[in-house]
Every structure is written in C-alpha cells, then in structure tokens.
Amino acid sequence: MAKFTYGPVEIYLIGFDGERPGQDVVNAILNLVESHTVRLLDLLFVSRPEHGELTVVELDEITDGYGLAGLEIEQLGLAGEQDVEDLADEIEPGTAAAVLVVEHLWAREFAQALYTAGGRVLQTQQIPAPVVNEMVEAISV
C-alpha cells in the first residue's frame, strides 16, 4: 500500500451576515492554513440575496477582494455543485456562507496507521464548539 497523500477531509459550511465574511473570519482561515493545522482543499463563497437566486463564487474569482490574496488551495473543485445544493437550505435569505473543504493534517498519519494495522474508523461525530463550551460551563458551576 502506498503512503496516503491525503487524510480525512471535512466540509464546513460557515455562515455569516452580509455578502462576505468579516476580516476576523478571513484571518482565522489564513491562520489555520499558515500554521499547517489544516490543508485547505477548496473554498467557495455562497450568498442568498433577500429576493434572488443562490450565487456561488469560486475562490479564484475573489481572492483580492476578500483579503485572501496569496492563499493557496490544494485542489480547487472538490466542493461541487451537489455539495452546495445539499448545504443551500442552511443559508437564509440575506446571508452568505463559505464552504471550506479541509484536510486535518494530524489525521493523515493516524489514518495511514489504522489502515496499515487493519483498523478503520467506524464512526465520527462532531460536537460544535458552542455546545461543548456550554456543557463544560454547566458542569463547572
């Protein structure tokens, strides 16, 4: 078996008010990539005007305007039309979202080791950060 080129990939739908993410969101994406926490495989911006059709914008169309100049994407095109359609119901009129496809870099070596040892991930479940923090706060009181 050849060494894994990629580890597990996750798709995030990040919502925000207005037509584009704020600078804090842009900086957070840049920091994740620059710190080698994740490898960004694709990034799309999707908006839904109050009265209009869903609009999808590829990263290469807006890098300078969004403050993402110089951001390198590994595999443009991994988030396809079907992914956007599957996620579109979550985007309310008058808002926008970013579809991020990321590889968690720590997980590649782990996935390779599992596979080599005959193991496999049977299930994963993500608990959103606000829920975790609320639970911890409730337990700590």
C-alpha positions as CSV (number, residue, x, y, z in Angstrom):
1,M,0.0,0.0,0.0
2,A,1.3,3.4,-0.9
3,K,1.5,6.1,1.6
4,F,-1.7,8.2,2.0
5,T,-1.4,11.5,0.1
6,Y,-4.5,12.9,2.0
7,G,-6.1,12.2,5.3
8,P,-9.7,12.5,6.2
9,V,-11.5,15.5,4.6
10,E,-14.2,17.5,6.2
11,I,-16.6,20.0,4.7
12,Y,-17.7,23.0,6.7
13,L,-20.5,25.5,5.9
14,I,-19.6,28.7,7.7
15,G,-22.5,31.2,7.8
16,F,-22.2,35.0,8.2
17,D,-24.4,38.1,7.8
18,G,-24.0,40.2,4.7
19,E,-22.4,39.3,1.4
20,R,-18.9,38.3,2.6
21,P,-17.1,37.2,5.7
22,G,-15.6,39.7,8.1
23,Q,-11.9,40.1,8.4
24,D,-11.8,38.0,11.6
25,V,-13.2,35.0,9.7
26,V,-10.7,35.6,6.8
27,N,-7.8,35.8,9.4
28,A,-9.0,32.6,11.1
29,I,-8.9,30.7,7.8
30,L,-5.5,32.2,6.9
31,N,-4.1,31.3,10.4
32,L,-5.3,27.6,10.1
33,V,-3.6,27.2,6.7
34,E,-0.4,29.1,7.7
35,S,0.0,27.1,10.9
36,H,-0.4,23.8,9.0
37,T,-3.3,22.8,11.2
38,V,-5.4,22.1,8.0
39,R,-4.7,21.9,4.3
40,L,-7.4,23.9,2.5
41,L,-8.6,21.8,-0.4
42,D,-11.3,24.1,-1.6
43,L,-13.2,27.2,-0.7
44,L,-16.4,28.6,-2.1
45,F,-18.5,31.6,-1.2
46,V,-22.3,31.3,-1.5
47,S,-24.8,34.1,-1.0
48,R,-28.6,34.2,-1.0
49,P,-30.0,37.7,-1.5
50,E,-33.3,38.5,0.1
51,H,-35.1,38.1,-3.2
52,G,-32.9,36.2,-5.6
53,E,-31.1,33.1,-6.6
54,L,-28.3,31.5,-4.8
55,T,-24.9,32.7,-6.1
56,V,-21.7,30.7,-5.9
57,V,-18.3,32.3,-6.2
58,E,-15.1,30.4,-6.6
59,L,-12.1,31.5,-4.6
60,D,-10.0,32.3,-7.7
61,E,-12.7,34.9,-8.7
62,I,-12.4,37.0,-5.4
63,T,-9.1,36.4,-3.6
64,D,-8.0,40.1,-3.6
65,G,-11.5,41.5,-2.8
66,Y,-11.9,39.2,0.2
67,G,-8.4,39.6,1.6
68,L,-7.3,36.1,0.6
69,A,-4.6,37.1,-1.9
70,G,-1.8,34.5,-1.7
71,L,-3.9,31.8,-0.1
72,E,-3.0,28.5,-1.8
73,I,-5.7,25.9,-2.4
74,E,-4.6,22.4,-2.9
75,Q,-7.5,21.1,-5.1
76,L,-9.9,23.6,-6.4
77,G,-13.2,21.9,-7.4
78,L,-13.6,19.4,-4.6
79,A,-16.7,21.2,-3.4
80,G,-19.1,20.7,-6.2
81,E,-22.5,21.8,-7.3
82,Q,-24.1,18.9,-5.4
83,D,-22.4,19.8,-2.2
84,V,-23.6,23.4,-2.5
85,E,-27.2,22.2,-3.2
86,D,-27.0,19.9,-0.2
87,L,-26.0,22.7,2.1
88,A,-28.1,25.5,0.5
89,D,-31.1,25.1,2.8
90,E,-29.0,26.3,5.7
91,I,-28.3,29.6,4.0
92,E,-31.0,32.0,4.9
93,P,-32.1,34.9,2.6
94,G,-29.9,38.0,3.1
95,T,-27.0,35.9,4.3
96,A,-23.9,34.2,2.9
97,A,-21.7,31.3,3.7
98,A,-18.3,29.9,2.9
99,V,-17.9,26.2,2.0
100,L,-14.5,25.1,3.3
101,V,-13.1,21.7,2.4
102,V,-10.2,20.9,4.7
103,E,-7.9,18.1,5.5
104,H,-6.9,17.8,9.1
105,L,-3.2,17.3,8.7
106,W,-2.7,15.5,12.0
107,A,-5.2,12.8,10.9
108,R,-3.3,11.7,7.7
109,E,-0.7,9.8,9.7
110,F,-3.3,8.4,12.0
111,A,-5.4,7.2,9.1
112,Q,-2.4,5.5,7.5
113,A,-1.5,3.7,10.7
114,L,-5.1,2.5,11.2
115,Y,-5.2,1.2,7.6
116,T,-1.8,-0.5,7.8
117,A,-2.8,-2.2,11.1
118,G,-6.1,-3.4,9.5
119,G,-8.1,-0.9,11.5
120,R,-10.7,1.5,10.4
121,V,-12.8,4.4,11.7
122,L,-16.3,3.1,12.3
123,Q,-17.9,6.5,13.0
124,T,-17.0,10.0,13.9
125,Q,-19.2,12.7,15.4
126,Q,-18.5,16.3,15.7
127,I,-19.9,18.3,18.6
128,P,-20.0,22.1,17.8
129,A,-17.8,24.3,19.9
130,P,-20.7,26.3,21.4
131,V,-22.3,23.0,22.7
132,V,-19.0,21.8,24.2
133,N,-18.4,25.1,25.9
134,E,-22.0,25.2,27.3
135,M,-21.7,21.7,28.6
136,V,-18.3,22.4,30.3
137,E,-19.7,25.6,31.8
138,A,-22.8,23.8,33.1
139,I,-20.6,21.1,34.7
140,S,-18.2,23.6,36.2
141,V,-20.9,25.6,38.1
